[in-house]
Amino acid sequence: AFRKSLALLPAGTDDPLTYYNLSTVLYEQGKADDALNYAKKAYDSQGALRDMNARANIVYNYALICDKTGKVDEAIAKYAEVLQLNPNHLKTQINLGVMYMGMTPPDTEIALSLFKKAYEQDNSSFEANNNLGSAYLSKKDYKNAILHFQNALKIDPKDNEVRINLAQAFASDGQYDNAKTTYMEALRQNPNAWDCYIELAKVCLALNDSGNAAKFLEFVKVKNPGYREPEIDSLLASIK
């Protein structure tokens, strides 16, 4: 239907909203190259729109598809344009923050600033809380990392990745009992989370529970031979 609409356009005219809508449908169908093409057409013709929010959405869509197709520099530049049009565009704040966290090395300060702005707008946002937790964990600010991972887990109790990150933050903060409880819950959710057994063993060692530490390490050796084997063998040697 969108293609038919574009085919009926008079020569030399553009329809940025239809370009935008078509690009979103194509992207959902997994046709990334076609989606990017129409997202770019929408972006190039956005000046025809007076509504700043509509323009922000068009620029965001182009930035998002650039982001998802690996065009990092273009995505960052266009996300920045979105924030010029709408400084409170929450999805842009989060996505741009994630891109800064993904740099080598990460630009944690800029990412943290963006995540904070997103959180200030919507403190019930799972993405804002989860990414704040990750940013604070990266900065070794474990208290704030714990706070925001807990918030994220309350919003989505089924997200085991957040639960594991929370356990890591507890362990890094020396809250070993909380770390143990959280790792155990993560394993109840996913018994094949092999990293959890190893990290749980380290927590048990910190709690002077060498028996359970050895049990968890041996379990991984039996169930998943070769997995992080040198590290497991080193830990077991330290126990014996």
N, C-alpha and C positions, 0 to 999 in steps of 0.2 A: 504493500500500500504506500509506503514512504517512497519507494523507487518510482511508482506511478505518479505520485505527486510531483516529484522532481522532474520527471519527463514532460510534465505539462507546463513547466515554468517557461515564460517568454525568454527568448534568446537574450543573453547578457544580464540576466537577473539572478539573484541568489536568494536562498531561503535558509538562513542559519539554523532556525529551530528544527526544520526537517532534516538537515544534515546532521544535527546533533542527535535527534531521535533515531535516525537510521544507524548512526555509529554505535549508539548504545545497544541496539538490537543485534547488530552484527557482532559486537564484542561478546554479548551473552551467548551467541552461537559459536563462539570460538574462532571467528574469522577476524583475527587481530589486524592483519594488514589492511583489509577493507575498512575495518572500523577506524583505524588510524587515518586513512585517507579521508573519510567523511568527517572525522573529528577535526582534522586540519582545515577542511573546507568551512566548517562551522566557525572555527577560530578566526580564519581569514576574513569572514564576512560578518563577524559579530558587531562591527561598528554600526550596522543598520538597526541595531536594537537600542532603545532608550533605557530599558529596564536594567539597572546595574546588577540585580540578582540573577537575571536570566543570562547576562553576559558572564558573570562569575561562574555559573554552572557550565556554560559552554567551555570556558577556559579550563575549569576543573576537569571536565571530561577529557579534554585533549591532554592535559597534564597526566591524568590517571592512566590513559592508554599508553602514553610515552613511558611512564613509570613501569607498567606491566610488560612492555615490550623491550625493556632494557635501554631505552634512550634516556640515560640518567641526567645528563647536563640539561637537555631540553625539558625534562620533567621538572627539575628543580627550578629552572627559570620560569616555567609556566605556573607552577604552584605559587611562586612569589608574586606573579601577576594576579592570581586569584585573590591573594591577601591585600593587594592594593585596591581591588574592586570591592572586596568584602573582608575587612580585617577579622571578622568573627566567623569565618568559614571553618567550622569545626573539623570536617573531614580533611581539609587541606592542612590544617595545623598538625593533625595526627600523621598523615601520610608524609608530609615534608619532614617532620621530626623523625620518622622511621628511616627516611633516606639519609638524614644526617647521622643517625646511629649506625647505619650500614656502611659509612665511609671507612676508609683505611688511612689513618686511625679514625675512630668515631669522633664527631664533633658533638660531644655530649652536652656542652653548655647551650648551644643553639637548640638542640633537640629538647633539652629539659625546659627551656623557655617556651617552646611551642606546645609541649605537652601540658605545661602549667596553664597556659592560656585556654587550652581545650578543657581542662579540668575545671577552671573557673567558670566557664560557660555551662558545663554539664558534669557535675561531680558524680552523676550516676552512670556515666559512660564507661562501659567495659574497656574500650580501647584506650581511653585517656588514662584510666587507672592502671591497666596492665603495662602500658608503655612507660608511664611514670615509674612504676616499680622497676622495670628493666633499666631505665636511665639511672635511677638512684642506686641500683645494685652495681651498675658499672662504675659509679663514683664511690662505691664502698660506703654509701650512706644507708646502712642496713636498717635503721629504725624507720626511715621513710619508705624504703623498699618494702619492708614488711607491711606497713600500713596500707600501701596501695595494692600490693598483691592480695592482701586480705579483702580489700574492697572489691577487687575484680572477681575474687572467688565467691563472694557473697552474691554478686550479680550473675555469675555463671558457675554454679557449683560443680558442673560436669567437666570443666576445662582442666584436664590433668596437667597440662604444661604449666599453667599458672600455679597449680598446687606444688609441682616439683620446684619451680622457681622460688616459691614461698619457703619450702623446706631448705633450699640452699641459702636463702637470706637468713633464716633462723640459725642455721649451722654457722654461717659466717659471723653472726652476731654473738655466738657462744651460747645460744639458747638451745642446747642439745636435746633436752626433753621434748620441746616443741618440734624440733627438727625430726626427731625419731617418730613422733606421732604422725607428722605430716607425710614423711616418706612411707610409713606403713599404710596410710590411707591411699597414697598414690599407687602403691603396689596392689592394694585391693581393687582399685579401679583398672589397673593394667598389670597383670602378673608378669608380663614380658618386658617391663621397663627395666632392662638390665642395668643401666646406669644407676638406677635407684638402689639396687642391692649393694652396689659398690660404695655409693655415697652413704648409705645407711650403715654399712660396716664401719666406715670412718667415724660416723657419729657414735656408734657403739664403742669404738676404741676410746673416743673422747670421754665417754661415760664409764670407762674402765670395765666394759662388758665384752671381754675378749672372746668369750664363748659364742655369743650371738654374732659377733663380727666374723669369726671364722666360719660359722654356719652359713651366713649370707654369701661369703666369698666362695666357699666350696659349692654352694648351690649353683652359682653362675658357671663355675668350671665344669660342672656336670651337665647342666642344661644347655649351655652355649659355649662349647669348648673353643678356646682361642680368643674369646672376647676380652679385650684389655688385659691379656694374659700376663705381660710383664708386670703391670701394676698390681694385679691380684696376687701374683707370686711374691712380690716384694712385701705387700701387706701381710700375707700369711707368714712369711719368714720373720717379720717383726713380732708377730704374735708368738711364734714357737721359740 
